[in-house]
Amino acid sequence: MAIVGRAALIVTLALVAYAALAGGYAALRGRRALAESARNALVAAFATTAVASLVLMAAFAGHDFSLVYVAEHSSRQLPLGYTLAGFWSGQAGSLLLWLLVLTGMSSAAVLLNRRLVAEVLPWTVPVLATVGCFFAFVPVVVSSPFGTQPAPPNGAGMNVSLQNPYMLAHPPLLYLGYVGLTIPFGFAMAALLSGRTDERWLVATRRWTLASWTFLGFAILIGAKWAYETIGWGGYYAWDPVENAALMPWLVSTAFLHSVMVQEKKAMLRVWNVVLVTLAFCLSLFGTFLTRSGVINSVHSFSQSSIGAWFLGFIAIVVAASTALIVARLPLLRSRSRLESLVSREAAFLYNNLLLVAFALTILWGVAFPLLSQALRGETLTVGPPYYDFFLKTFGLPLLLLMAIGPLIAWRRASLPSLSRSFAWPMLAGVSVGLLLLAGGAGSSPPGLVAYSFCVVVLGAIMLEFVRGTRARKALGATSWPAAFTSLVARNRRRYGGYVSHAAVVLLVIGIVGSSAYGASAAARLQPGQTLGVGAYTLRYLGATFRPGVNHDELRARLEVFRDGKPAGVVAAGKNDYHVESFFSSAVAIRTDWRRAEDLFVIGDQFHRDGSVDLKVVVNPLVDLIWLAGGVFLLGSLIAMWPDAREQRRLARRTRDLEALAHA
Amino acid sequence: MQPLPLVLAALIAAAAVLAVAMPFVRRPRRSSERGPDAQPPQLELLERRDRALAALAELEFDHRTGKIADADYHRLLGPLRGEAAEALRLVRGTARRAVEPKRTTQKRRRRAVPAVASKEPS
């Protein structure tokens, strides 16, 4: 069936090429039938990509090793879930998944918005199809998943670090995030090309941006959880270039989600918003280039390949074309109003934007530095975690404080009495908690202490917003307190969903600061019966066990755990020996104490013939709040994304009024 | 080579061609070849009106919650009301301007019809 998959991909390339060329001509000349034909081509491209994907998925499920890609990324011993995940575990298959998500999202975005932005759509189709052309060209010409060979009896298996449940979810979520950023970019460019730079393209893409941002953020978190459990060094984020590659577009999208509100409320930052959308898309392409070109060393990247040059060329074209278009359309993007005061919500959003973008660009510099140093000086110079940690504190702490200021400050202008009235309680709470923590010994990390105090200010601000808003709704006639609360959230889902997301960031910060600034670790070689103490924990080594399996054998060091002298169960850490892949991997033991949100993290490093084992034990205080933040983050995004009937009515009324004016 | 995969591949290509050709095959709509007009200036006015009204509503609510002090509220209310009134005035003005030339044209047409009719042979 490889021929069906290959044919489907070739047809996809033909369809997106047609959609780009015919769609562009139709938009330029105003040919509606041709524009519809181009739109149909884009939708049909999704169908043909789905056919190609099904063919590849069926080949994995059926262990069809006559496909080189299937043989290289699966084996008969692999459990079914991982076998199917083999689809995206290599370069060619993951590019096919990328194309599937891209054509699927493009089709959905074009079909769902055909009424709201009817005049922009003729240009949206060719822009999205042009991006599709590149991503269809690569699996057809450069890296095909449908290459065939005489079928070997078994496949080479899957990269063992990918054999983890989180890895089943991480790549598809990441692609939904990365690719989703194409949609706002496509609509922004189409708005510029069509000259329709009114608010509608923002409305049409707002949920897409929010969804991409959510997917990307959640994918980063799932990736961190995977690294925490699989890589086995006791941490979850190491400023690895590929991890950073996902973080950069997420930071820029975060900036966009804030600045878009300024455009909606004040008709300001119109150029800035288009620039942010373009930057987020380009950074998502750059991240893909980093992962796939093999130019950087990362545990996450694919092997060295020739694909990087194609990506680099495409990024250069996108940057040049979008910059030229933005410059050409600058008169259309002129702001309608000005910043009235530096102490206002729009000013707070502007500061937030500058910090977020500065942080993203700082990371970009750190990621690109080895590439530039190699290109310019012939030697690869890298920047390590201290560089990123410094800028995380420099930009992160003011950003945290702005999260408290933003919700409490008024639009346009805020006076000192208003500010002092709004900030008194949150500030008092922040300072009090800071002093208590200082008394409790948290002063060992001054940035950590400041971060915790700011977290309390942010939580105070969020609570104040909910309490005051609910009280106002009750005073306005809500029948009960729950009804007032529901009405408050329902009337402004974006604002209150945003506050829930802010609460998620606070949890994340508490978790990161707790685990990185206040953790403890110890390492020792233990004989059976010997103990090792770390923080409040004591571990006694009971001995090693061996368990053979179909896919891999398990070697474990069993340890009895005591916390504050009381028994707290048994953990087992060690190694897995994967047969087909001929690879040893770490299998860490994590004992979670949900009451304290704390992990005891045990690494069984080396097993010796005399029965002893090299152990490393890490205590990660509050680390589980990071994973809890993921759930809260999803809740906040869901609230913000939920369709808003009031806004739909407002837009419908505007469209009606516009038609009435046009036909008067 | 087995025939089934080839037939399937051909079917995929045929379905794609059909999807692309559909808009040309279907009965054309009246406005099928009309391109999009330039951005109507009324849209900008309507956006301005909606923005001003939303800002007023938000100011009102923020004042109720206690986020905005009385003095700030009164200082901001005037300009915002002014903006909303100006936006509404402009929208109404545009509507009137759009209606008046149409009425004039209709009157001219009504006057022109008998004149043309009178020239026709009885």
Interface residues (C-beta under 8 A of the other chain):
Chain A: M1 A2 I3 V4 A7 A8 V11 A14 L15 Y18 R29 G30 R31 R32 A33 L34 E36 S37 N40 A41 V43 A44 A47 T48 V51 A118 E119 P122 S194 G195 R196 T197 D198 E199 E264 K265 K266 A267 R336 L408 A410 W411 R412 R413 A414 S415 P417 S418 R421 S422 E465 R468 G469 R471 A472 A475 L476 R650 R654 D657 L658 A660 L661 A662 A664
Chain B: M1 P5 L6 L8 A9 I12 A13 A15 A16 A19 V20 A21 M22 P23 F24 P28 R29 S31 S32 E33 R34 G35 P36 D37 A38 Q39 P40 Q42 L43 E44 L46 E47 R48 D50 R51 A54 A55 E58 L59 F61 D62 R64 T65 G66 K67 I68 A69 A71 D72 R75 L76 V91 T94 A95 A98 V99 K102
